[in-house]
């Protein structure tokens, strides 16, 4: 089974750009998971588009440990 992990530091990117890609890959039998930084309330509709959704607090800055 093919697997795909989509990762972003901005959760609204998942809703605005990645849902259609996740839907496509799931339709051809892939397992699609998502990792994002919750910048506010997590989007409940993520569960409709991904097999698993993980929320991790992280940033894009290389100086933030």
N, C-alpha and C positions, 0 to 999 in steps of 0.2 A: 504494500500500500504506500502510495506517495503521501508525503506530509509537507505542509507549508506553515511556517510561522511568520506572521506579519507583526512587525514591531514599530511602534511610534512613541515619541515622547509627548505628543499632543493628541489626546483622545478624540477630539472632534475630527481629526484627520481620518480616523476609522470610519466615522459616520459619513463624512462628506466625500471620501474618495475610495475607500477600500471595500465597502459592502458589495459592490458589483463584482469585484475580483474574487472575493471570498465565495460569493454565490456561484460564480462560474466554476471555480476549482472544485467546490463541493459537488456540483452537478456532474462532473466527470469522475467522481469517486475519490477525490483527495480528502484527507483529513486536514482541516484548516483551523489553526489556533491563532489567537491574537494576544499580544502583550502591549499594554499601554500605560501611560502615566495618567491617573485620574485627575484632570484639571477641573474639578467640580464634581457634579453628580455623574456617576457612570451611566452610560446609556443602556437601558434595559433591553433595547432591541438588538444589541450585540449578540445576545444568546440565540437570536433567530438566524444569524448569518455565520456564526463560528461554532466549532465543536466545543472549544474551551476558550474562556476569556480570563486573562490574568492581569491584575493591576499591580504595578510596581512603581514606587516613587523613584524617579530618576530624571536627570536633566541632560541637555545636550552639551553643556559646558564641560570641558576636560578638567577644569580646576575644581569642580565640586566632587569631593570624595564620597 
